């Protein structure tokens, strides 16, 4: 997965992902926790992030 795909899939800015990978900055504690969950089970996180979008379309 490219940085752009990762950022889009999980709601991060591309700039932030680049900065983290190039060690120019560190994600805050909440973001680090989310990154650990993504590492553990990315498909579940993807489905969870898509659920509100799908629900919004039904209205």
N, CA, C and O of each residue as an XYZ file, in Angstrom:
236
protein
N       0.853     -1.167      0.000
C       0.000      0.000      0.000
C       0.904      1.237      0.000
O       1.863      1.319      0.767
N       0.583      2.185     -0.864
C       1.371      3.413     -0.908
C       1.001      4.319      0.261
O      -0.005      4.106      0.937
N       1.821      5.318      0.483
C       1.494      6.302      1.525
C       0.153      6.959      1.225
O      -0.662      7.150      2.129
N      -0.079      7.303     -0.027
C      -1.334      7.948     -0.404
C      -2.529      7.033     -0.157
O      -3.553      7.481      0.360
N      -2.413      5.774     -0.517
C      -3.500      4.822     -0.273
C      -3.755      4.653      1.220
O      -4.904      4.612      1.659
N      -2.689      4.555      1.990
C      -2.817      4.399      3.442
C      -3.511      5.619      4.049
O      -4.438      5.485      4.848
N      -3.052      6.800      3.662
C      -3.646      8.032      4.196
C      -5.125      8.097      3.870
O      -5.943      8.405      4.737
N      -5.472      7.810      2.625
C      -6.877      7.877      2.202
C      -7.718      6.821      2.916
O      -8.834      7.100      3.353
N      -7.179      5.613      3.031
C      -7.940      4.511      3.642
C      -8.261      4.758      5.108
O      -9.320      4.360      5.593
N      -7.337      5.421      5.820
C      -7.513      5.540      7.263
C      -7.719      6.969      7.753
O      -7.743      7.222      8.958
N      -7.865      7.895      6.822
C      -8.242      9.259      7.202
C      -7.109     10.148      7.679
O      -7.342     11.115      8.404
N      -5.888      9.833      7.281
C      -4.757     10.678      7.637
C      -4.413     11.584      6.464
O      -4.762     11.290      5.321
N      -3.736     12.676      6.747
C      -3.238     13.494      5.640
C      -1.986     12.824      5.089
O      -1.226     12.192      5.822
N      -1.788     12.974      3.795
C      -0.607     12.401      3.160
C       0.662     13.008      3.753
O       1.652     12.307      3.956
N       0.632     14.298      4.028
C       1.792     14.964      4.621
C       2.161     14.383      5.969
O       3.342     14.207      6.271
N       1.157     14.082      6.783
C       1.430     13.498      8.097
C       2.081     12.126      7.956
O       3.058     11.824      8.641
N       1.543     11.303      7.073
C       2.108      9.961      6.869
C       3.555     10.068      6.406
O       4.418      9.337      6.892
N       3.821     10.961      5.485
C       5.201     11.156      5.009
C       6.117     11.602      6.148
O       7.228     11.096      6.304
N       5.634     12.554      6.933
C       6.448     13.049      8.052
C       6.746     11.944      9.050
O       7.868     11.858      9.547
N       5.766     11.091      9.359
C       6.002      9.991     10.299
C       7.039      9.035      9.743
O       7.958      8.629     10.455
N       6.901      8.670      8.474
C       7.825      7.700      7.886
C       9.236      8.258      7.774
O      10.209      7.512      7.888
N       9.354      9.549      7.555
C      10.672     10.167      7.402
C      11.206     10.708      8.727
O      12.225     11.397      8.765
N      10.491     10.382      9.825
C      10.898     10.755     11.183
C      11.003     12.259     11.387
O      11.770     12.718     12.233
N      10.239     13.030     10.619
C      10.228     14.480     10.824
C       9.274     14.856     11.953
O       9.401     15.917     12.564
N       8.317     13.970     12.219
C       7.408     14.188     13.340
C       6.932     12.829     13.836
O       7.098     11.803     13.176
N       6.330     12.865     15.032
C       5.760     11.649     15.621
C       4.269     11.844     15.775
O       3.821     12.937     16.123
N       3.493     10.806     15.523
C       2.057     10.925     15.774
C       1.803     11.089     17.269
O       2.571     10.597     18.095
N       0.711     11.790     17.612
C       0.371     11.941     19.028
C      -0.103     10.605     19.590
O      -0.246      9.633     18.848
N      -0.342     10.556     20.877
C      -0.665      9.295     21.558
C      -1.913      8.629     20.984
O      -1.928      7.413     20.791
N      -2.944      9.399     20.712
C      -4.174      8.822     20.158
C      -3.955      8.242     18.774
O      -4.469      7.172     18.447
N      -3.193      8.948     17.970
C      -2.892      8.467     16.618
C      -2.012      7.233     16.678
O      -2.199      6.304     15.894
N      -1.050      7.207     17.599
C      -0.206      6.012     17.752
C      -1.057      4.803     18.125
O      -0.823      3.703     17.627
N      -2.039      5.001     18.996
C      -2.923      3.895     19.369
C      -3.700      3.405     18.147
O      -3.816      2.199     17.927
N      -4.231      4.335     17.355
C      -4.959      3.946     16.148
C      -4.036      3.213     15.182
O      -4.448      2.227     14.570
N      -2.809      3.671     15.033
C      -1.860      2.995     14.142
C      -1.580      1.568     14.610
O      -1.402      0.670     13.787
N      -1.540      1.355     15.915
C      -1.343     -0.003     16.436
C      -2.539     -0.884     16.113
O      -2.373     -2.051     15.759
N      -3.740     -0.335     16.231
C      -4.942     -1.103     15.909
C      -4.974     -1.407     14.411
O      -5.327     -2.517     14.014
N      -4.611     -0.442     13.589
C      -4.541     -0.670     12.141
C      -3.547     -1.789     11.839
O      -3.824     -2.657     11.011
N      -2.403     -1.774     12.498
C      -1.404     -2.816     12.295
C      -1.950     -4.181     12.693
O      -1.668     -5.181     12.034
N      -2.725     -4.225     13.762
C      -3.275     -5.482     14.265
C      -4.367     -6.035     13.356
O      -4.393     -7.233     13.076
N      -5.276     -5.165     12.890
C      -6.417     -5.635     12.089
C      -6.914     -4.526     11.155
O      -7.937     -3.895     11.421
N      -6.193     -4.297     10.075
C      -6.539     -3.175      9.193
C      -7.933     -3.279      8.568
O      -8.598     -2.261      8.376
N      -8.375     -4.476      8.254
C      -9.695     -4.600      7.613
C     -10.826     -4.203      8.544
O     -11.804     -3.600      8.102
N     -10.712     -4.528      9.820
C     -11.737     -4.129     10.781
C     -11.781     -2.612     10.912
O     -12.861     -2.024     10.965
N     -10.627     -1.983     10.964
C     -10.581     -0.516     11.060
C     -11.197      0.094      9.807
O     -11.968      1.051      9.894
N     -10.865     -0.449      8.652
C     -11.427      0.063      7.394
C     -12.952     -0.016      7.397
O     -13.636      0.936      7.022
N     -13.474     -1.169      7.827
C     -14.938     -1.330      7.884
C     -15.554     -0.354      8.883
O     -16.605      0.227      8.617
N     -14.908     -0.173     10.023
C     -15.433      0.741     11.045
C     -15.452      2.179     10.534
O     -16.388      2.927     10.817
N     -14.434      2.565      9.792
C     -14.384      3.929      9.264
C     -15.363      4.126      8.116
O     -15.822      5.246      7.888
N     -15.688      3.081      7.402
C     -16.654      3.169      6.309
C     -18.092      3.193      6.809
O     -18.961      3.756      6.143
N     -18.363      2.596      7.965
C     -19.738      2.475      8.462
C     -20.466      3.817      8.552
O     -21.604      3.902      8.089
N     -19.875      4.866      9.120
C     -20.595      6.140      9.181
C     -20.873      6.724      7.786
O     -21.906      7.363      7.584
N     -19.982      6.516      6.846
C     -20.198      7.006      5.483
C     -21.383      6.313      4.843
O     -22.220      6.954      4.207
N     -21.453      4.987      5.015
C     -22.578      4.229      4.446
C     -23.875      4.631      5.105
O     -24.895      4.780      4.432
N     -23.853      4.811      6.420
C     -25.071      5.183      7.157
C     -25.555      6.560      6.698
O     -26.760      6.782      6.589
N     -24.650      7.466      6.433
C     -25.003      8.807      5.978
C     -25.657      8.809      4.613
O     -26.467      9.687      4.317
N     -25.322      7.852      3.788
C     -25.900      7.771      2.443
C     -27.338      7.314      2.470
O     -28.102      7.620      1.554
N     -27.726      6.575      3.518
C     -29.086      6.029      3.598
C     -30.122      7.108      3.885
O     -31.299      6.938      3.567
N     -29.701      8.199      4.475
C     -30.663      9.217      4.901
C     -31.257      9.968      3.742
O     -32.084     10.858      3.941
